Amino acid sequence: MGNSNSCCAYSSPQPERKVKEVPVFEERLPDRDHSTNNLQHISERETVDGYTDADPSADPTTGTMFLERSKLENGITRKRSHHQIANQQSISSNSMTYSSTAGNLKKSSSCSTIYLDDSTVSQPNLRNTVKCVSLAIYYHIKNRQSERRLDIFDEKLHPLTHDPVPDDYDMHNPEHRQIYKFVRTLFNAAQLTAECAIITLVYLERLLTYAELDIAPCNWKRIILGAILLASKVWDDQAVWNVDYCQILKDITVEDMNELEREFLELLQFNINVPSSVYAKYYFDLRTLAEANDLLFPTEPLSKERAQKLEAMSRVMQDKFTQEALKNGMKKWSSMDNISQGGPRRSVAILS
C-alpha cells in the first residue's frame, strides 16, 4: 500500500521517557550502632563506650579487678616464711591423709574417703562468701589507684550515724575484720543470700569502672551499702525496701537511701544485667582468693546420701542440656566411652 520509500512508511521514533529521579533517603545508622529505630541496646552501648573490653563485670574473659589487686600485696605470688616451708615439707613426707598449706592442716581426699565442701557455684556458702567478698573489698581499698571522690559516697557529707566523723576518716584503711563485720551485719539483718554477695561485688567493680573512681577509707561504707541495696532488689525475689535498711542503720534517712540508689543507678548507666558467665567467673575468682589467703572452705567426707544427691543434680542438668540441644538442632557429640562401649558407661563408686 503505497510507496515503500514514502515517508509515511516510517514511523517517527518514540521520544525517550525521562524517569524522574526520586531522591533515595537511606536511613543508615552509624557503623557502631546496630539497633533499629535508633534505639540502642544496653549491650551495644557498652561496646560503643569501650567498657566491654575493660570491664570485668561485663566480659567473662577479662580478669576481675580484686584478684589482680590482691596479687600486688606481696608481689605476683605470695611469699611464705621459711618456717612454713619447712613445716609443709615435714608433714608431706609422712604418709598421712593431711597436707599443709601455709601452716594450716587441710584434709585431702584418698582412695577410701572424698572430702568436699558445701559451696557450689549455684549454692555458695554464705559465711565464707561474705568473708571472701569483704577480703576483695579490702584489697580494693589497700591497693587503690585513684583518689577521685564523689559527694554522694563521702561519709563526711553523708554520715551513716549521728556520731561525729573523725577528721582523719579518709587517712586510715579499714581492716578486713572491720569490713566483714559491716557487710555481715547488713546481710544478717536483711537475710540476704550468698549469691547476692557475689552480685554486690560485680556491681561494685562495675561502679569503679564506669565512674572511674576507687573505693577508699572515706567512701567504702556507702559504696558497699549502695551495691548491696541494688543487688538485693535485682537478685532476691523478696527485695528489701529502702526503709528496711533505715531500721538496720538507725540514723540514716529514707531520702538519703533513695538518693544513694538513684545516684548508684545513674553511675552504672542503669546496666544491672549480670551474665551467668560473669557470675561464675567471680565465684571461682573468690575461691582462688580464699585459697591464696588461707580462707579455706570447711570440708566434710562425701556421704552416700550427698553423692546420690549430686548424681541426681548432674543427671537433671545433663537431661536439660540434651533437651535444649535437640530443640536448637545441635548435634550431641558422643564421648569415647560411648563409642567404645556402644552406649553410656557407668562406674560404681565405693563410698565409706
C-alpha positions as CSV (number, residue, x, y, z in Angstrom):
1,M,0.0,0.0,0.0
2,G,1.8,3.0,-1.3
3,N,5.4,3.6,-2.0
4,S,7.6,1.8,0.5
5,N,10.0,4.7,0.1
6,S,7.5,7.1,1.2
7,C,7.9,8.9,4.4
8,C,4.7,7.5,5.5
9,A,6.2,4.1,5.7
10,Y,8.4,5.1,8.5
11,S,7.2,5.9,12.0
12,S,8.8,8.6,13.9
13,P,10.9,7.4,16.8
14,Q,9.2,7.5,20.1
15,P,10.6,10.0,22.5
16,E,12.6,8.7,25.4
17,R,10.9,8.9,28.6
18,K,12.8,10.7,31.3
19,V,12.3,8.9,34.5
20,K,12.1,11.4,37.3
21,E,14.9,10.7,39.7
22,V,13.4,10.3,43.2
23,P,15.9,11.0,45.9
24,V,16.5,7.9,48.0
25,F,16.7,8.7,51.6
26,E,18.7,5.9,53.0
27,E,18.3,5.8,56.8
28,R,21.6,4.4,57.9
29,L,22.8,4.1,61.4
30,P,26.5,4.6,62.2
31,D,28.7,1.6,61.9
32,R,28.9,1.2,65.6
33,D,25.2,1.1,66.1
34,H,23.1,-2.0,65.2
35,S,19.7,-1.3,66.7
36,T,16.6,-0.4,64.8
37,N,14.7,2.8,65.2
38,N,17.8,4.4,66.6
39,L,17.1,2.6,69.9
40,Q,20.4,1.4,71.3
41,H,20.5,-1.7,73.4
42,I,22.5,-1.6,76.7
43,S,25.0,-4.2,75.5
44,E,25.7,-2.1,72.3
45,R,26.2,1.0,74.4
46,E,28.8,-0.8,76.4
47,T,30.6,-1.7,73.2
48,V,30.4,1.9,72.0
49,D,31.8,3.3,75.2
50,G,34.6,0.8,75.3
51,Y,33.5,-0.9,78.5
52,T,33.2,-4.4,77.3
53,D,36.9,-4.9,76.7
54,A,38.0,-3.4,80.0
55,D,35.0,-4.1,82.3
56,P,35.3,-7.4,84.2
57,S,31.7,-7.2,85.2
58,A,30.6,-7.4,81.6
59,D,33.2,-9.6,79.9
60,P,33.7,-13.1,81.2
61,T,37.2,-13.3,79.7
62,T,38.5,-10.2,81.5
63,G,40.2,-10.8,84.9
64,T,38.5,-9.5,87.9
65,M,39.9,-6.3,89.5
66,F,40.0,-7.6,93.0
67,L,42.1,-10.7,92.1
68,E,44.6,-8.6,90.2
69,R,44.9,-6.1,93.1
70,S,45.3,-8.9,95.6
71,K,48.4,-10.0,93.7
72,L,50.0,-6.6,94.5
73,E,50.1,-7.4,98.2
74,N,53.5,-9.2,98.2
75,G,54.3,-9.4,94.5
76,I,52.9,-11.7,91.9
77,T,53.0,-14.7,94.2
78,R,52.5,-14.8,98.0
79,K,55.8,-15.2,99.9
80,R,55.9,-17.8,102.6
81,S,58.2,-17.9,105.5
82,H,61.0,-20.5,105.9
83,H,59.2,-21.9,108.9
84,Q,56.0,-22.5,106.8
85,I,58.0,-24.2,104.0
86,A,59.8,-26.5,106.5
87,N,56.6,-27.3,108.2
88,Q,55.0,-28.3,104.9
89,Q,57.9,-30.4,103.8
90,S,58.0,-32.3,107.1
91,I,54.3,-33.1,107.0
92,S,54.2,-34.1,103.3
93,S,56.9,-36.6,103.9
94,N,54.6,-38.6,106.2
95,S,52.0,-41.0,104.6
96,M,49.0,-39.2,106.1
97,T,45.7,-38.0,104.7
98,Y,46.5,-34.4,105.6
99,S,48.5,-31.9,103.8
100,S,49.8,-28.5,104.9
101,T,49.0,-25.2,103.2
102,A,50.8,-22.2,104.7
103,G,51.0,-23.9,108.1
104,N,47.3,-25.0,108.2
105,L,46.2,-28.6,108.0
106,K,44.0,-29.4,105.1
107,K,42.2,-32.7,104.7
108,S,42.9,-34.4,101.4
109,S,41.0,-37.0,99.5
110,S,42.2,-40.5,99.4
111,C,41.1,-43.8,97.8
112,S,38.6,-44.5,100.6
113,T,37.4,-41.0,101.5
114,I,36.5,-38.0,99.4
115,Y,36.3,-34.6,101.1
116,L,34.1,-31.9,99.7
117,D,32.9,-28.5,100.9
118,D,29.3,-27.4,100.8
119,S,29.8,-24.5,98.5
120,T,28.9,-24.7,94.8
121,V,28.5,-22.1,92.1
122,S,24.7,-22.4,92.3
123,Q,24.6,-22.6,96.1
124,P,27.6,-20.8,97.6
125,N,28.4,-21.0,101.3
126,L,27.0,-17.7,102.8
127,R,29.6,-17.2,105.6
128,N,32.6,-17.9,103.5
129,T,31.3,-16.0,100.5
130,V,30.8,-12.9,102.6
131,K,34.3,-13.3,104.0
132,C,35.8,-13.5,100.6
133,V,33.8,-10.5,99.3
134,S,35.0,-8.5,102.3
135,L,38.6,-9.5,101.6
136,A,38.2,-8.5,97.9
137,I,36.9,-5.1,99.1
138,Y,39.9,-4.9,101.5
139,Y,42.4,-5.3,98.6
140,H,40.5,-2.7,96.6
141,I,40.9,-0.2,99.3
142,K,44.5,-1.1,100.1
143,N,45.7,-1.1,96.5
144,R,43.6,1.7,95.1
145,Q,44.9,3.7,92.2
146,S,42.7,6.7,92.2
147,E,41.7,9.3,94.8
148,R,38.7,10.7,92.9
149,R,35.7,11.3,95.1
150,L,32.0,11.7,94.7
151,D,30.0,13.6,97.2
152,I,27.2,11.0,97.3
153,F,29.6,8.4,98.7
154,D,31.5,10.6,101.1
155,E,30.8,9.6,104.7
156,K,31.7,13.1,105.9
157,L,29.0,14.7,103.8
158,H,26.5,11.8,104.3
159,P,27.2,10.2,107.6
160,L,25.6,6.8,108.5
161,T,25.4,7.6,112.2
162,H,24.9,10.6,114.4
163,D,28.4,10.1,115.9
164,P,30.9,12.7,114.6
165,V,33.1,11.5,111.8
166,P,36.8,11.9,112.7
167,D,38.9,14.4,110.9
168,D,41.2,11.7,109.7
169,Y,38.4,9.5,108.5
170,D,40.0,9.3,105.0
171,M,43.5,8.5,106.1
172,H,43.4,5.0,107.7
173,N,42.5,1.9,105.7
174,P,39.9,-0.4,107.4
175,E,40.9,-3.9,108.4
176,H,39.4,-6.9,106.8
177,R,37.6,-7.8,110.0
178,Q,36.0,-4.3,110.1
179,I,34.7,-4.6,106.5
180,Y,33.5,-8.2,107.2
181,K,31.6,-7.0,110.3
182,F,29.8,-4.2,108.3
183,V,28.9,-6.5,105.4
184,R,27.8,-9.4,107.7
185,T,25.6,-7.1,109.7
186,L,23.7,-6.0,106.6
187,F,23.4,-9.5,105.3
188,N,22.2,-11.0,108.5
189,A,19.7,-8.2,109.3
190,A,18.3,-8.2,105.7
191,Q,18.5,-12.0,105.4
192,L,20.3,-11.9,102.1
193,T,21.8,-14.8,100.2
194,A,25.4,-15.7,99.2
195,E,24.5,-15.1,95.6
196,C,23.6,-11.6,96.5
197,A,27.1,-11.0,97.9
198,I,28.7,-12.0,94.6
199,I,26.3,-9.7,92.7
200,T,27.3,-6.9,95.1
201,L,30.9,-7.3,94.2
202,V,30.1,-7.3,90.5
203,Y,28.2,-4.0,90.9
204,L,31.0,-2.5,93.0
205,E,33.6,-3.2,90.3
206,R,31.2,-2.0,87.6
207,L,30.8,1.2,89.5
208,L,34.6,1.7,89.8
209,T,35.0,1.1,86.1
210,Y,32.1,3.3,84.8
211,A,32.6,6.2,87.3
212,E,36.5,6.0,87.2
213,L,36.9,6.1,90.9
214,D,38.2,3.9,93.6
215,I,36.8,2.6,96.9
216,A,38.7,4.4,99.7
217,P,38.5,4.9,103.5
218,C,36.2,7.9,103.0
219,N,33.6,6.1,100.9
220,W,33.8,2.4,101.4
221,K,30.7,2.0,103.6
222,R,28.4,4.0,101.4
223,I,29.6,2.3,98.2
224,I,29.1,-1.1,99.8
225,L,25.6,-0.1,101.1
226,G,24.6,1.1,97.6
227,A,25.8,-2.1,95.9
228,I,24.0,-4.3,98.5
229,L,20.9,-2.3,98.2
230,L,20.8,-2.6,94.4
231,A,21.9,-6.3,94.4
232,S,19.2,-7.3,96.9
233,K,16.5,-5.7,94.7
234,V,17.8,-7.2,91.5
235,W,18.6,-10.7,92.7
236,D,16.2,-11.6,95.5
237,D,12.6,-12.3,94.8
238,Q,11.5,-10.6,98.0
239,A,13.5,-7.4,97.8
240,V,14.4,-5.4,100.9
241,W,12.9,-1.9,100.9
242,N,14.9,1.2,101.5
243,V,13.0,1.8,104.7
244,D,14.2,-1.6,105.9
245,Y,17.8,-0.5,105.8
246,C,16.8,2.5,107.8
247,Q,15.8,0.0,110.5
248,I,19.3,-1.5,110.3
249,L,21.2,1.8,110.2
250,K,19.1,3.8,112.7
251,D,20.5,7.2,111.9
252,I,20.1,7.2,108.1
253,T,17.0,8.6,106.4
254,V,14.9,7.2,103.6
255,E,15.6,10.2,101.5
256,D,19.3,9.6,101.8
257,M,18.8,5.9,100.8
258,N,16.7,6.9,97.8
259,E,19.3,9.4,96.6
260,L,22.0,6.8,97.1
261,E,20.2,4.3,95.0
262,R,19.4,6.9,92.3
263,E,23.0,8.0,92.0
264,F,24.3,4.5,92.0
265,L,22.0,3.5,89.1
266,E,23.0,6.6,87.1
267,L,26.7,5.9,87.6
268,L,26.0,2.3,86.4
269,Q,24.2,3.8,83.4
270,F,21.3,1.6,84.5
271,N,23.2,-1.5,83.4
272,I,22.2,-4.0,86.1
273,N,22.5,-7.1,83.9
274,V,24.9,-9.8,85.2
275,P,25.5,-12.7,82.7
276,S,25.8,-16.1,84.2
277,S,29.3,-16.5,82.8
278,V,30.4,-13.3,84.6
279,Y,28.8,-14.6,87.8
280,A,30.6,-17.9,87.6
281,K,33.9,-16.1,86.9
282,Y,33.5,-14.0,90.1
283,Y,32.6,-17.1,92.1
284,F,35.7,-19.0,91.1
285,D,38.0,-16.0,91.5
286,L,36.7,-15.6,95.0
287,R,37.6,-19.2,95.7
288,T,41.0,-18.5,94.3
289,L,41.4,-15.5,96.6
290,A,40.2,-17.6,99.5
291,E,42.8,-20.3,98.9
292,A,45.6,-17.7,98.4
293,N,44.7,-16.1,101.8
294,D,44.1,-19.3,103.8
295,L,40.3,-18.8,103.9
296,L,39.6,-22.4,103.2
297,F,36.1,-23.6,102.9
298,P,35.2,-26.2,105.5
299,T,35.2,-29.8,104.1
300,E,33.5,-33.0,105.2
301,P,33.6,-36.6,103.9
302,L,31.3,-37.3,101.0
303,S,28.4,-39.5,102.2
304,K,26.3,-41.8,100.2
305,E,23.3,-39.5,100.6
306,R,25.1,-36.5,99.3
307,A,26.7,-38.5,96.5
308,Q,23.3,-39.6,95.3
309,K,22.0,-36.0,95.5
310,L,24.9,-34.7,93.4
311,E,24.4,-37.5,90.9
312,A,20.7,-36.7,90.6
313,M,21.5,-33.0,90.1
314,S,24.1,-33.8,87.4
315,R,21.6,-36.1,85.6
316,V,18.9,-33.4,85.7
317,M,21.4,-30.8,84.2
318,Q,22.5,-33.3,81.6
319,D,18.9,-34.1,80.5
320,K,18.2,-30.4,80.4
321,F,21.2,-29.7,78.2
322,T,20.2,-32.6,75.9
323,Q,16.7,-31.3,75.5
324,E,17.9,-27.8,74.7
325,A,20.5,-29.2,72.3
326,L,17.9,-31.2,70.4
327,K,15.5,-28.2,70.5
328,N,18.1,-25.9,68.9
329,G,19.1,-28.6,66.4
330,M,22.5,-29.1,67.8
331,K,24.4,-32.3,67.4
332,K,25.2,-34.1,70.6
333,W,28.8,-35.5,70.4
334,S,29.5,-38.9,71.7
335,S,32.3,-39.5,74.2
336,M,35.0,-42.1,73.8
337,D,33.1,-44.3,76.3
338,N,30.0,-44.2,74.2
339,I,32.0,-45.1,71.0
340,S,33.8,-48.0,72.5
341,Q,31.0,-49.5,74.5
342,G,28.1,-48.6,72.2
343,G,26.3,-46.7,74.9
344,P,26.8,-44.8,78.2
345,R,29.1,-46.5,80.7
346,R,28.6,-46.0,84.4
347,S,31.2,-46.6,87.1
348,V,30.4,-47.9,90.5
349,A,31.9,-45.9,93.4
350,I,32.5,-47.4,96.8
351,L,31.9,-44.9,99.5
352,S,32.8,-45.4,103.1
